[in-house]
């Protein structure tokens, strides 16, 4: 119990410190309500951290699952709306906690019923917003097919200007972990997680109903994928010979994405008078991050193939790779917000 408390306090301090680092330079001349952005990142990350503990035993896996959600493109991108919009997204993991942990104690039906809590909270929030005339998010804002480019290149989408797009997806190295995590999810037949992911995705592409902004429904699939990334982190650290196919697949996916980003960078650098150089540099950075993920997956693949465990080495590589990606990508996006 003491060990769990220590992990919770440590993760909370890390999230709080990083959130202050990101937002502090921009808070001097802002209204006090903007301090809520700092709070939102901390609450979102810590909620996802606790939720991931239901399936992830690795402290570092849960830590980065929380960071991917709380400091990811989606939640940081909500900064273009009212601060309470981010607060609602930050609260979503906390509403999932009762259902997730009760289902783990063989209270399956109680867990299923309690899984309705996040949906109810979103509904009640927007009804109260209409009553008090607090328009946190436009009901006309919705996810468009063009926004899905953010799944591949979130930094490029942020560079276009957040007034034009909704940021979706994750950073680059976590994509490799997402591939591993989803393979483990399918193997374990986690139907509940997949159902919530599908429902949230469908609702985010639908029109507004009950005065609910479709964009907020993205918090559900993003949260699911963040937890799956934590599972993938743990899986990559402990992968053995039986898992080498999925490790190779994760490296292949990020390798293809790296090559694609480099080709697009070349295309933008060739635009007349250097007008596309800015986007070209962002694609180069995107390719670099995907190459880091590819190299990391390749090293783990050859280690698993040869029967070498060395979990401390794998853990160190993943901490550095994911940490560097989340840090520099979050700094870039918050500058644009």
Secondary structure by P-SEA (a helix, b strand, c coil): caaaaaaaaaaaaaaaaaaaaaccccccccccccaaaaaaaaaaaaaaaaaaccccccaaaaaaaaaaacccccccccccccaaaaaaaaaccccaaaaaaaaaacaaaaaaaacaaaaaaaaaaaaaaaaacccccccccccccccccccccaaaaaaacccccccccccccaaaaaaaaaaaaaaacaaaaaaaaaaaaaaaaccccccccccccaaaaaaaaaaaaaaaaaaaaaccccaaaaaaaaaaaaaaaaaaaaaaaaaaaacccccaaaaaaaaaaaaaaaaaaaaaaaaaaaaaaacccaaaaaaaaaaaaaaaaaaaaaaaaaaac
